[in-house]
Amino acid sequence: MHIVNPITGEQIALPPAITFEQVTPILDGEGVLCEYVYSRHTANTVIDKPMRLSLEELRRHFHRKAFVFYDEPAGSYIVVLIHNPWEQLSFVRVGHDHKWRWLPPHWLFQDCVYKDGILYAVTWSG
């Protein structure tokens, strides 16, 4: 996963999908990533059985909405991802974190904003 500036083409690498709480890699006999196990759990419940997915299928099932915020005091970016199951929220501090941080137990997030060092998020119920 990368952040891409559409004007300059500059790219910044983000931690891989396998660092999300709900994603586990499946390697072939040579140690090459070939699929993922996508566990549809929240902090409170397991929705249904885990699914085996290709990279493309994981993108379709997992990602919902991404946000990029500049953290001026740190001089870096914070990327927030609303993802399935049930529109949960994970974030990463670019250049500081090596894996995505999951924010359980809340779910059904619709939007968020980062201001003065605090991440504010709203769910579908407000």
MODELLER restraints for C-alpha pairs under 7 A, 6 or more apart:
rsr = mdl.restraints
at = mdl.atoms
rsr.add(forms.Gaussian(group=physical.xy_distance, feature=features.Distance(at['CA:1:A'], at['CA:13:A']), mean=6.18, stdev=0.5))
rsr.add(forms.Gaussian(group=physical.xy_distance, feature=features.Distance(at['CA:1:A'], at['CA:14:A']), mean=5.36, stdev=0.5))
rsr.add(forms.Gaussian(group=physical.xy_distance, feature=features.Distance(at['CA:1:A'], at['CA:15:A']), mean=6.89, stdev=0.5))
rsr.add(forms.Gaussian(group=physical.xy_distance, feature=features.Distance(at['CA:1:A'], at['CA:16:A']), mean=6.11, stdev=0.5))
rsr.add(forms.Gaussian(group=physical.xy_distance, feature=features.Distance(at['CA:2:A'], at['CA:11:A']), mean=6.10, stdev=0.5))
rsr.add(forms.Gaussian(group=physical.xy_distance, feature=features.Distance(at['CA:2:A'], at['CA:12:A']), mean=5.36, stdev=0.5))
rsr.add(forms.Gaussian(group=physical.xy_distance, feature=features.Distance(at['CA:2:A'], at['CA:13:A']), mean=4.44, stdev=0.5))
rsr.add(forms.Gaussian(group=physical.xy_distance, feature=features.Distance(at['CA:2:A'], at['CA:14:A']), mean=5.28, stdev=0.5))
rsr.add(forms.Gaussian(group=physical.xy_distance, feature=features.Distance(at['CA:3:A'], at['CA:11:A']), mean=5.51, stdev=0.5))
rsr.add(forms.Gaussian(group=physical.xy_distance, feature=features.Distance(at['CA:3:A'], at['CA:12:A']), mean=5.11, stdev=0.5))
rsr.add(forms.Gaussian(group=physical.xy_distance, feature=features.Distance(at['CA:3:A'], at['CA:13:A']), mean=6.52, stdev=0.5))
rsr.add(forms.Gaussian(group=physical.xy_distance, feature=features.Distance(at['CA:4:A'], at['CA:10:A']), mean=5.79, stdev=0.5))
rsr.add(forms.Gaussian(group=physical.xy_distance, feature=features.Distance(at['CA:4:A'], at['CA:11:A']), mean=4.52, stdev=0.5))
rsr.add(forms.Gaussian(group=physical.xy_distance, feature=features.Distance(at['CA:4:A'], at['CA:12:A']), mean=6.63, stdev=0.5))
rsr.add(forms.Gaussian(group=physical.xy_distance, feature=features.Distance(at['CA:5:A'], at['CA:11:A']), mean=6.46, stdev=0.5))
rsr.add(forms.Gaussian(group=physical.xy_distance, feature=features.Distance(at['CA:14:A'], at['CA:94:A']), mean=6.75, stdev=0.5))
rsr.add(forms.Gaussian(group=physical.xy_distance, feature=features.Distance(at['CA:15:A'], at['CA:98:A']), mean=5.69, stdev=0.5))
rsr.add(forms.Gaussian(group=physical.xy_distance, feature=features.Distance(at['CA:15:A'], at['CA:99:A']), mean=5.33, stdev=0.5))
rsr.add(forms.Gaussian(group=physical.xy_distance, feature=features.Distance(at['CA:15:A'], at['CA:100:A']), mean=6.72, stdev=0.5))
rsr.add(forms.Gaussian(group=physical.xy_distance, feature=features.Distance(at['CA:17:A'], at['CA:23:A']), mean=6.73, stdev=0.5))
rsr.add(forms.Gaussian(group=physical.xy_distance, feature=features.Distance(at['CA:18:A'], at['CA:24:A']), mean=5.48, stdev=0.5))
rsr.add(forms.Gaussian(group=physical.xy_distance, feature=features.Distance(at['CA:18:A'], at['CA:25:A']), mean=5.96, stdev=0.5))
rsr.add(forms.Gaussian(group=physical.xy_distance, feature=features.Distance(at['CA:19:A'], at['CA:99:A']), mean=4.97, stdev=0.5))
rsr.add(forms.Gaussian(group=physical.xy_distance, feature=features.Distance(at['CA:19:A'], at['CA:100:A']), mean=5.75, stdev=0.5))
rsr.add(forms.Gaussian(group=physical.xy_distance, feature=features.Distance(at['CA:20:A'], at['CA:100:A']), mean=5.49, stdev=0.5))
rsr.add(forms.Gaussian(group=physical.xy_distance, feature=features.Distance(at['CA:21:A'], at['CA:102:A']), mean=6.80, stdev=0.5))
rsr.add(forms.Gaussian(group=physical.xy_distance, feature=features.Distance(at['CA:22:A'], at['CA:38:A']), mean=5.76, stdev=0.5))
rsr.add(forms.Gaussian(group=physical.xy_distance, feature=features.Distance(at['CA:22:A'], at['CA:39:A']), mean=4.92, stdev=0.5))
rsr.add(forms.Gaussian(group=physical.xy_distance, feature=features.Distance(at['CA:22:A'], at['CA:40:A']), mean=6.66, stdev=0.5))
rsr.add(forms.Gaussian(group=physical.xy_distance, feature=features.Distance(at['CA:22:A'], at['CA:41:A']), mean=6.90, stdev=0.5))
rsr.add(forms.Gaussian(group=physical.xy_distance, feature=features.Distance(at['CA:23:A'], at['CA:36:A']), mean=6.49, stdev=0.5))
rsr.add(forms.Gaussian(group=physical.xy_distance, feature=features.Distance(at['CA:23:A'], at['CA:37:A']), mean=5.79, stdev=0.5))
rsr.add(forms.Gaussian(group=physical.xy_distance, feature=features.Distance(at['CA:23:A'], at['CA:38:A']), mean=4.91, stdev=0.5))
rsr.add(forms.Gaussian(group=physical.xy_distance, feature=features.Distance(at['CA:23:A'], at['CA:39:A']), mean=6.37, stdev=0.5))
rsr.add(forms.Gaussian(group=physical.xy_distance, feature=features.Distance(at['CA:24:A'], at['CA:36:A']), mean=5.56, stdev=0.5))
rsr.add(forms.Gaussian(group=physical.xy_distance, feature=features.Distance(at['CA:24:A'], at['CA:37:A']), mean=5.05, stdev=0.5))
rsr.add(forms.Gaussian(group=physical.xy_distance, feature=features.Distance(at['CA:24:A'], at['CA:38:A']), mean=6.67, stdev=0.5))
rsr.add(forms.Gaussian(group=physical.xy_distance, feature=features.Distance(at['CA:25:A'], at['CA:33:A']), mean=6.55, stdev=0.5))
rsr.add(forms.Gaussian(group=physical.xy_distance, feature=features.Distance(at['CA:25:A'], at['CA:35:A']), mean=6.29, stdev=0.5))
rsr.add(forms.Gaussian(group=physical.xy_distance, feature=features.Distance(at['CA:25:A'], at['CA:36:A']), mean=4.62, stdev=0.5))
rsr.add(forms.Gaussian(group=physical.xy_distance, feature=features.Distance(at['CA:25:A'], at['CA:37:A']), mean=6.34, stdev=0.5))
rsr.add(forms.Gaussian(group=physical.xy_distance, feature=features.Distance(at['CA:26:A'], at['CA:33:A']), mean=5.91, stdev=0.5))
rsr.add(forms.Gaussian(group=physical.xy_distance, feature=features.Distance(at['CA:26:A'], at['CA:34:A']), mean=6.00, stdev=0.5))
rsr.add(forms.Gaussian(group=physical.xy_distance, feature=features.Distance(at['CA:26:A'], at['CA:35:A']), mean=5.08, stdev=0.5))
rsr.add(forms.Gaussian(group=physical.xy_distance, feature=features.Distance(at['CA:26:A'], at['CA:36:A']), mean=5.35, stdev=0.5))
rsr.add(forms.Gaussian(group=physical.xy_distance, feature=features.Distance(at['CA:26:A'], at['CA:37:A']), mean=6.97, stdev=0.5))
rsr.add(forms.Gaussian(group=physical.xy_distance, feature=features.Distance(at['CA:27:A'], at['CA:33:A']), mean=4.44, stdev=0.5))
rsr.add(forms.Gaussian(group=physical.xy_distance, feature=features.Distance(at['CA:27:A'], at['CA:34:A']), mean=5.56, stdev=0.5))
rsr.add(forms.Gaussian(group=physical.xy_distance, feature=features.Distance(at['CA:28:A'], at['CA:34:A']), mean=6.13, stdev=0.5))
rsr.add(forms.Gaussian(group=physical.xy_distance, feature=features.Distance(at['CA:35:A'], at['CA:52:A']), mean=6.71, stdev=0.5))
rsr.add(forms.Gaussian(group=physical.xy_distance, feature=features.Distance(at['CA:35:A'], at['CA:53:A']), mean=5.65, stdev=0.5))
rsr.add(forms.Gaussian(group=physical.xy_distance, feature=features.Distance(at['CA:35:A'], at['CA:54:A']), mean=4.73, stdev=0.5))
rsr.add(forms.Gaussian(group=physical.xy_distance, feature=features.Distance(at['CA:35:A'], at['CA:55:A']), mean=6.47, stdev=0.5))
rsr.add(forms.Gaussian(group=physical.xy_distance, feature=features.Distance(at['CA:36:A'], at['CA:52:A']), mean=5.64, stdev=0.5))
rsr.add(forms.Gaussian(group=physical.xy_distance, feature=features.Distance(at['CA:36:A'], at['CA:53:A']), mean=5.20, stdev=0.5))
rsr.add(forms.Gaussian(group=physical.xy_distance, feature=features.Distance(at['CA:36:A'], at['CA:54:A']), mean=6.21, stdev=0.5))
rsr.add(forms.Gaussian(group=physical.xy_distance, feature=features.Distance(at['CA:37:A'], at['CA:50:A']), mean=6.32, stdev=0.5))
rsr.add(forms.Gaussian(group=physical.xy_distance, feature=features.Distance(at['CA:37:A'], at['CA:51:A']), mean=5.56, stdev=0.5))
rsr.add(forms.Gaussian(group=physical.xy_distance, feature=features.Distance(at['CA:37:A'], at['CA:52:A']), mean=4.61, stdev=0.5))
rsr.add(forms.Gaussian(group=physical.xy_distance, feature=features.Distance(at['CA:37:A'], at['CA:53:A']), mean=6.25, stdev=0.5))
rsr.add(forms.Gaussian(group=physical.xy_distance, feature=features.Distance(at['CA:38:A'], at['CA:50:A']), mean=5.45, stdev=0.5))
rsr.add(forms.Gaussian(group=physical.xy_distance, feature=features.Distance(at['CA:38:A'], at['CA:51:A']), mean=5.15, stdev=0.5))
rsr.add(forms.Gaussian(group=physical.xy_distance, feature=features.Distance(at['CA:38:A'], at['CA:52:A']), mean=6.29, stdev=0.5))
rsr.add(forms.Gaussian(group=physical.xy_distance, feature=features.Distance(at['CA:38:A'], at['CA:53:A']), mean=6.89, stdev=0.5))
rsr.add(forms.Gaussian(group=physical.xy_distance, feature=features.Distance(at['CA:39:A'], at['CA:50:A']), mean=4.28, stdev=0.5))
rsr.add(forms.Gaussian(group=physical.xy_distance, feature=features.Distance(at['CA:39:A'], at['CA:51:A']), mean=6.51, stdev=0.5))
rsr.add(forms.Gaussian(group=physical.xy_distance, feature=features.Distance(at['CA:40:A'], at['CA:46:A']), mean=6.11, stdev=0.5))
rsr.add(forms.Gaussian(group=physical.xy_distance, feature=features.Distance(at['CA:40:A'], at['CA:47:A']), mean=5.52, stdev=0.5))
rsr.add(forms.Gaussian(group=physical.xy_distance, feature=features.Distance(at['CA:40:A'], at['CA:48:A']), mean=6.26, stdev=0.5))
rsr.add(forms.Gaussian(group=physical.xy_distance, feature=features.Distance(at['CA:40:A'], at['CA:50:A']), mean=6.03, stdev=0.5))
rsr.add(forms.Gaussian(group=physical.xy_distance, feature=features.Distance(at['CA:40:A'], at['CA:85:A']), mean=5.45, stdev=0.5))
rsr.add(forms.Gaussian(group=physical.xy_distance, feature=features.Distance(at['CA:41:A'], at['CA:47:A']), mean=5.65, stdev=0.5))
rsr.add(forms.Gaussian(group=physical.xy_distance, feature=features.Distance(at['CA:41:A'], at['CA:85:A']), mean=6.62, stdev=0.5))
rsr.add(forms.Gaussian(group=physical.xy_distance, feature=features.Distance(at['CA:42:A'], at['CA:105:A']), mean=6.80, stdev=0.5))
rsr.add(forms.Gaussian(group=physical.xy_distance, feature=features.Distance(at['CA:43:A'], at['CA:104:A']), mean=5.46, stdev=0.5))
rsr.add(forms.Gaussian(group=physical.xy_distance, feature=features.Distance(at['CA:43:A'], at['CA:105:A']), mean=4.79, stdev=0.5))
rsr.add(forms.Gaussian(group=physical.xy_distance, feature=features.Distance(at['CA:44:A'], at['CA:105:A']), mean=6.51, stdev=0.5))
rsr.add(forms.Gaussian(group=physical.xy_distance, feature=features.Distance(at['CA:61:A'], at['CA:84:A']), mean=6.85, stdev=0.5))
rsr.add(forms.Gaussian(group=physical.xy_distance, feature=features.Distance(at['CA:62:A'], at['CA:83:A']), mean=5.37, stdev=0.5))
rsr.add(forms.Gaussian(group=physical.xy_distance, feature=features.Distance(at['CA:62:A'], at['CA:84:A']), mean=4.85, stdev=0.5))
rsr.add(forms.Gaussian(group=physical.xy_distance, feature=features.Distance(at['CA:63:A'], at['CA:82:A']), mean=6.79, stdev=0.5))
rsr.add(forms.Gaussian(group=physical.xy_distance, feature=features.Distance(at['CA:63:A'], at['CA:83:A']), mean=4.74, stdev=0.5))
rsr.add(forms.Gaussian(group=physical.xy_distance, feature=features.Distance(at['CA:63:A'], at['CA:84:A']), mean=6.52, stdev=0.5))
rsr.add(forms.Gaussian(group=physical.xy_distance, feature=features.Distance(at['CA:64:A'], at['CA:82:A']), mean=5.51, stdev=0.5))
rsr.add(forms.Gaussian(group=physical.xy_distance, feature=features.Distance(at['CA:64:A'], at['CA:83:A']), mean=4.96, stdev=0.5))
rsr.add(forms.Gaussian(group=physical.xy_distance, feature=features.Distance(at['CA:64:A'], at['CA:84:A']), mean=6.89, stdev=0.5))
rsr.add(forms.Gaussian(group=physical.xy_distance, feature=features.Distance(at['CA:65:A'], at['CA:81:A']), mean=5.84, stdev=0.5))
rsr.add(forms.Gaussian(group=physical.xy_distance, feature=features.Distance(at['CA:65:A'], at['CA:82:A']), mean=5.10, stdev=0.5))
rsr.add(forms.Gaussian(group=physical.xy_distance, feature=features.Distance(at['CA:65:A'], at['CA:83:A']), mean=6.89, stdev=0.5))
rsr.add(forms.Gaussian(group=physical.xy_distance, feature=features.Distance(at['CA:66:A'], at['CA:80:A']), mean=5.72, stdev=0.5))
rsr.add(forms.Gaussian(group=physical.xy_distance, feature=features.Distance(at['CA:66:A'], at['CA:81:A']), mean=4.50, stdev=0.5))
rsr.add(forms.Gaussian(group=physical.xy_distance, feature=features.Distance(at['CA:66:A'], at['CA:82:A']), mean=6.28, stdev=0.5))
rsr.add(forms.Gaussian(group=physical.xy_distance, feature=features.Distance(at['CA:67:A'], at['CA:79:A']), mean=5.63, stdev=0.5))
rsr.add(forms.Gaussian(group=physical.xy_distance, feature=features.Distance(at['CA:67:A'], at['CA:80:A']), mean=5.09, stdev=0.5))
rsr.add(forms.Gaussian(group=physical.xy_distance, feature=features.Distance(at['CA:67:A'], at['CA:81:A']), mean=6.43, stdev=0.5))
rsr.add(forms.Gaussian(group=physical.xy_distance, feature=features.Distance(at['CA:68:A'], at['CA:77:A']), mean=6.64, stdev=0.5))
rsr.add(forms.Gaussian(group=physical.xy_distance, feature=features.Distance(at['CA:68:A'], at['CA:78:A']), mean=5.86, stdev=0.5))
rsr.add(forms.Gaussian(group=physical.xy_distance, feature=features.Distance(at['CA:68:A'], at['CA:79:A']), mean=4.61, stdev=0.5))
rsr.add(forms.Gaussian(group=physical.xy_distance, feature=features.Distance(at['CA:68:A'], at['CA:80:A']), mean=6.52, stdev=0.5))
rsr.add(forms.Gaussian(group=physical.xy_distance, feature=features.Distance(at['CA:69:A'], at['CA:77:A']), mean=5.55, stdev=0.5))
rsr.add(forms.Gaussian(group=physical.xy_distance, feature=features.Distance(at['CA:69:A'], at['CA:78:A']), mean=5.16, stdev=0.5))
rsr.add(forms.Gaussian(group=physical.xy_distance, feature=features.Distance(at['CA:69:A'], at['CA:79:A']), mean=6.37, stdev=0.5))
rsr.add(forms.Gaussian(group=physical.xy_distance, feature=features.Distance(at['CA:69:A'], at['CA:114:A']), mean=6.43, stdev=0.5))
rsr.add(forms.Gaussian(group=physical.xy_distance, feature=features.Distance(at['CA:70:A'], at['CA:76:A']), mean=6.02, stdev=0.5))
rsr.add(forms.Gaussian(group=physical.xy_distance, feature=features.Distance(at['CA:70:A'], at['CA:77:A']), mean=4.47, stdev=0.5))
rsr.add(forms.Gaussian(group=physical.xy_distance, feature=features.Distance(at['CA:70:A'], at['CA:78:A']), mean=6.30, stdev=0.5))
rsr.add(forms.Gaussian(group=physical.xy_distance, feature=features.Distance(at['CA:71:A'], at['CA:77:A']), mean=5.46, stdev=0.5))
rsr.add(forms.Gaussian(group=physical.xy_distance, feature=features.Distance(at['CA:71:A'], at['CA:78:A']), mean=6.62, stdev=0.5))
rsr.add(forms.Gaussian(group=physical.xy_distance, feature=features.Distance(at['CA:76:A'], at['CA:94:A']), mean=6.24, stdev=0.5))
rsr.add(forms.Gaussian(group=physical.xy_distance, feature=features.Distance(at['CA:77:A'], at['CA:93:A']), mean=6.05, stdev=0.5))
rsr.add(forms.Gaussian(group=physical.xy_distance, feature=features.Distance(at['CA:77:A'], at['CA:94:A']), mean=5.40, stdev=0.5))
rsr.add(forms.Gaussian(group=physical.xy_distance, feature=features.Distance(at['CA:78:A'], at['CA:91:A']), mean=6.93, stdev=0.5))
rsr.add(forms.Gaussian(group=physical.xy_distance, feature=features.Distance(at['CA:78:A'], at['CA:92:A']), mean=5.76, stdev=0.5))
rsr.add(forms.Gaussian(group=physical.xy_distance, feature=features.Distance(at['CA:78:A'], at['CA:93:A']), mean=4.56, stdev=0.5))
rsr.add(forms.Gaussian(group=physical.xy_distance, feature=features.Distance(at['CA:78:A'], at['CA:94:A']), mean=5.98, stdev=0.5))
rsr.add(forms.Gaussian(group=physical.xy_distance, feature=features.Distance(at['CA:79:A'], at['CA:91:A']), mean=5.55, stdev=0.5))
rsr.add(forms.Gaussian(group=physical.xy_distance, feature=features.Distance(at['CA:79:A'], at['CA:92:A']), mean=5.44, stdev=0.5))
rsr.add(forms.Gaussian(group=physical.xy_distance, feature=features.Distance(at['CA:79:A'], at['CA:93:A']), mean=6.56, stdev=0.5))
rsr.add(forms.Gaussian(group=physical.xy_distance, feature=features.Distance(at['CA:80:A'], at['CA:90:A']), mean=5.90, stdev=0.5))
rsr.add(forms.Gaussian(group=physical.xy_distance, feature=features.Distance(at['CA:80:A'], at['CA:91:A']), mean=4.29, stdev=0.5))
rsr.add(forms.Gaussian(group=physical.xy_distance, feature=features.Distance(at['CA:80:A'], at['CA:92:A']), mean=6.68, stdev=0.5))
rsr.add(forms.Gaussian(group=physical.xy_distance, feature=features.Distance(at['CA:81:A'], at['CA:89:A']), mean=5.79, stdev=0.5))
rsr.add(forms.Gaussian(group=physical.xy_distance, feature=features.Distance(at['CA:81:A'], at['CA:90:A']), mean=5.41, stdev=0.5))
rsr.add(forms.Gaussian(group=physical.xy_distance, feature=features.Distance(at['CA:81:A'], at['CA:91:A']), mean=6.07, stdev=0.5))
rsr.add(forms.Gaussian(group=physical.xy_distance, feature=features.Distance(at['CA:82:A'], at['CA:88:A']), mean=5.51, stdev=0.5))
rsr.add(forms.Gaussian(group=physical.xy_distance, feature=features.Distance(at['CA:82:A'], at['CA:89:A']), mean=4.69, stdev=0.5))
rsr.add(forms.Gaussian(group=physical.xy_distance, feature=features.Distance(at['CA:82:A'], at['CA:90:A']), mean=6.68, stdev=0.5))
rsr.add(forms.Gaussian(group=physical.xy_distance, feature=features.Distance(at['CA:82:A'], at['CA:109:A']), mean=6.70, stdev=0.5))
rsr.add(forms.Gaussian(group=physical.xy_distance, feature=features.Distance(at['CA:83:A'], at['CA:89:A']), mean=6.23, stdev=0.5))
rsr.add(forms.Gaussian(group=physical.xy_distance, feature=features.Distance(at['CA:86:A'], at['CA:107:A']), mean=5.86, stdev=0.5))
rsr.add(forms.Gaussian(group=physical.xy_distance, feature=features.Distance(at['CA:86:A'], at['CA:108:A']), mean=5.44, stdev=0.5))
rsr.add(forms.Gaussian(group=physical.xy_distance, feature=features.Distance(at['CA:87:A'], at['CA:107:A']), mean=5.56, stdev=0.5))
rsr.add(forms.Gaussian(group=physical.xy_distance, feature=features.Distance(at['CA:87:A'], at['CA:108:A']), mean=4.56, stdev=0.5))
rsr.add(forms.Gaussian(group=physical.xy_distance, feature=features.Distance(at['CA:87:A'], at['CA:109:A']), mean=5.35, stdev=0.5))
rsr.add(forms.Gaussian(group=physical.xy_distance, feature=features.Distance(at['CA:88:A'], at['CA:106:A']), mean=6.69, stdev=0.5))
rsr.add(forms.Gaussian(group=physical.xy_distance, feature=features.Distance(at['CA:88:A'], at['CA:107:A']), mean=4.55, stdev=0.5))
rsr.add(forms.Gaussian(group=physical.xy_distance, feature=features.Distance(at['CA:88:A'], at['CA:108:A']), mean=6.15, stdev=0.5))
rsr.add(forms.Gaussian(group=physical.xy_distance, feature=features.Distance(at['CA:88:A'], at['CA:109:A']), mean=6.14, stdev=0.5))
rsr.add(forms.Gaussian(group=physical.xy_distance, feature=features.Distance(at['CA:89:A'], at['CA:102:A']), mean=6.17, stdev=0.5))
rsr.add(forms.Gaussian(group=physical.xy_distance, feature=features.Distance(at['CA:89:A'], at['CA:103:A']), mean=5.71, stdev=0.5))
rsr.add(forms.Gaussian(group=physical.xy_distance, feature=features.Distance(at['CA:89:A'], at['CA:109:A']), mean=6.97, stdev=0.5))
rsr.add(forms.Gaussian(group=physical.xy_distance, feature=features.Distance(at['CA:90:A'], at['CA:100:A']), mean=6.06, stdev=0.5))
rsr.add(forms.Gaussian(group=physical.xy_distance, feature=features.Distance(at['CA:90:A'], at['CA:101:A']), mean=5.18, stdev=0.5))
rsr.add(forms.Gaussian(group=physical.xy_distance, feature=features.Distance(at['CA:90:A'], at['CA:102:A']), mean=4.23, stdev=0.5))
rsr.add(forms.Gaussian(group=physical.xy_distance, feature=features.Distance(at['CA:90:A'], at['CA:103:A']), mean=5.80, stdev=0.5))
rsr.add(forms.Gaussian(group=physical.xy_distance, feature=features.Distance(at['CA:91:A'], at['CA:100:A']), mean=5.55, stdev=0.5))
rsr.add(forms.Gaussian(group=physical.xy_distance, feature=features.Distance(at['CA:91:A'], at['CA:101:A']), mean=5.24, stdev=0.5))
rsr.add(forms.Gaussian(group=physical.xy_distance, feature=features.Distance(at['CA:91:A'], at['CA:102:A']), mean=6.71, stdev=0.5))
rsr.add(forms.Gaussian(group=physical.xy_distance, feature=features.Distance(at['CA:92:A'], at['CA:99:A']), mean=6.87, stdev=0.5))
rsr.add(forms.Gaussian(group=physical.xy_distance, feature=features.Distance(at['CA:92:A'], at['CA:100:A']), mean=5.15, stdev=0.5))
rsr.add(forms.Gaussian(group=physical.xy_distance, feature=features.Distance(at['CA:92:A'], at['CA:101:A']), mean=6.17, stdev=0.5))
rsr.add(forms.Gaussian(group=physical.xy_distance, feature=features.Distance(at['CA:108:A'], at['CA:123:A']), mean=5.21, stdev=0.5))
rsr.add(forms.Gaussian(group=physical.xy_distance, feature=features.Distance(at['CA:108:A'], at['CA:124:A']), mean=5.86, stdev=0.5))
rsr.add(forms.Gaussian(group=physical.xy_distance, feature=features.Distance(at['CA:109:A'], at['CA:121:A']), mean=6.82, stdev=0.5))
rsr.add(forms.Gaussian(group=physical.xy_distance, feature=features.Distance(at['CA:109:A'], at['CA:122:A']), mean=5.68, stdev=0.5))
rsr.add(forms.Gaussian(group=physical.xy_distance, feature=features.Distance(at['CA:109:A'], at['CA:123:A']), mean=3.99, stdev=0.5))
rsr.add(forms.Gaussian(group=physical.xy_distance, feature=features.Distance(at['CA:109:A'], at['CA:124:A']), mean=6.17, stdev=0.5))
rsr.add(forms.Gaussian(group=physical.xy_distance, feature=features.Distance(at['CA:110:A'], at['CA:122:A']), mean=5.96, stdev=0.5))
rsr.add(forms.Gaussian(group=physical.xy_distance, feature=features.Distance(at['CA:110:A'], at['CA:123:A']), mean=5.26, stdev=0.5))
rsr.add(forms.Gaussian(group=physical.xy_distance, feature=features.Distance(at['CA:110:A'], at['CA:124:A']), mean=5.82, stdev=0.5))
rsr.add(forms.Gaussian(group=physical.xy_distance, feature=features.Distance(at['CA:111:A'], at['CA:121:A']), mean=5.77, stdev=0.5))
rsr.add(forms.Gaussian(group=physical.xy_distance, feature=features.Distance(at['CA:111:A'], at['CA:122:A']), mean=5.58, stdev=0.5))
rsr.add(forms.Gaussian(group=physical.xy_distance, feature=features.Distance(at['CA:112:A'], at['CA:120:A']), mean=5.46, stdev=0.5))
rsr.add(forms.Gaussian(group=physical.xy_distance, feature=features.Distance(at['CA:112:A'], at['CA:121:A']), mean=4.05, stdev=0.5))
rsr.add(forms.Gaussian(group=physical.xy_distance, feature=features.Distance(at['CA:112:A'], at['CA:122:A']), mean=6.21, stdev=0.5))
rsr.add(forms.Gaussian(group=physical.xy_distance, feature=features.Distance(at['CA:113:A'], at['CA:119:A']), mean=5.92, stdev=0.5))
rsr.add(forms.Gaussian(group=physical.xy_distance, feature=features.Distance(at['CA:113:A'], at['CA:120:A']), mean=5.33, stdev=0.5))
rsr.add(forms.Gaussian(group=physical.xy_distance, feature=features.Distance(at['CA:113:A'], at['CA:121:A']), mean=6.48, stdev=0.5))
rsr.add(forms.Gaussian(group=physical.xy_distance, feature=features.Distance(at['CA:114:A'], at['CA:120:A']), mean=6.12, stdev=0.5))
